[in-house]
């Protein structure tokens, strides 16, 4: 219907050869704030509209091509003042009517304004769409500016904190290394048999998850007639030997299990201290980059190994949590191991905090490869995260905690999101009454930036 009315208007008003003109590219058709008494119809070519305020550069506000009307607002508003400057982008062929044009067959079609009502309504609709788009673009620009200001502030704060932490971490690194050497030398001198257990803990740490330790501990308790706590401690200390059909404990561990566990635990604690201090150095570097978007992605990383590393760092938090890891065979990932460990540490630590009042706290971590993406799913059975909170958890200044090392800034998950986004990946969180799931997708080598 609109098209039929439009064709009729063009036939009645824009087919007179004396009111047609060809304008060259670059010519100004209408000047902003100047008098305009014409309504133009574009037969061919393209025009651009520009708007400017006092002492500001012109801004392109629209383009128009074949079939468009130009000057609708100034012509029908009655003030004859152009709201924008219209320039021919290419050679254009135009036809026009002016304020002296009389309505054709007014008795049948009505006055001129009534005949052009569809054109006026269409122009108002176009302007409304443009105003909406401009409002959305302005809001996005303001949000982007606000985020940039936040990140700058956080970056400045992080740089100061990192400077102070570096000194402390340097001391921890050097002194823990010295402590390892002194203890090992002392044990080899006064208690050589114990040194093997200390060395085993120092070199390997604890590889067995809490849930595996409980299961194996019950088996050791029955098989060797051990005390429950000793059996579980041995299950933590001794990794599963794939060469044996059944789970066994070597004789030297059983000779004096309490002593073996004690010295293994000493070595394991120093092992964790060494891991944590080295990892903290990397974390400090990442925190210093909080306000930056560039990431070093040159290291070939085993995702499953980085998850195990994170779990080792969180052993104290995970002592009362059942952890189940289901790793898949994955290609190496080109990135920073420190940053990847940081992702898993933050998410798992948050899960532990959320389940602090739960008697059956459980975390399940799955990895798999799907469509050239490494998918890591971390699920916990903690309380539901409501929708309002889910929308805010990745914001730099959001936290549900008070005090502590976060200083109420809630930096953890904002750093996680920055790291994941830096690799061209994505992170989402879903939650209901039974579980909360963090799902991280990371593109494999050659796919960065396309997720």
ABEGO torsion letter per residue (X at the ends): XAAAAAAAAAAAAAABAAABBBBBBGBBABBBGBBBABBBBBABEBBBBBBBBBGBBBBBABBBBBGBBBGAAAAAAGAGBBABBBBBABBBBBBBBBAABBBBGAAAAEBAAAAAAAAAAAAAAAAAAAAAAAAAAAAAAAAAAAAAAAAAAAAAAAAAAAAAAAAAAAAAAAAAAAAAAAAAAAAAAABAAAAAAAAAAAAAEBABBAAAAAAAAAAAAAAAGBBAAAAAAAAAABBBBAABABBBBBAAAAABAAAAAAAAAAAAAAAAAAAAAAAAAAAAAAAAAAABABBBAABBBBAAAAAAAAAAAAAAAAAABBBBBBBBBBBBBBBBAAAAAAAAAAAAAAAAAAAAABAABBBBBBBBBBGGBBBBBBBBABBBBBAAAAAAAABAABBABBEEAAGGAGAAAAAAAAAAAAAGBBBBBBBBAABBBBBBBBBBBGABGAX
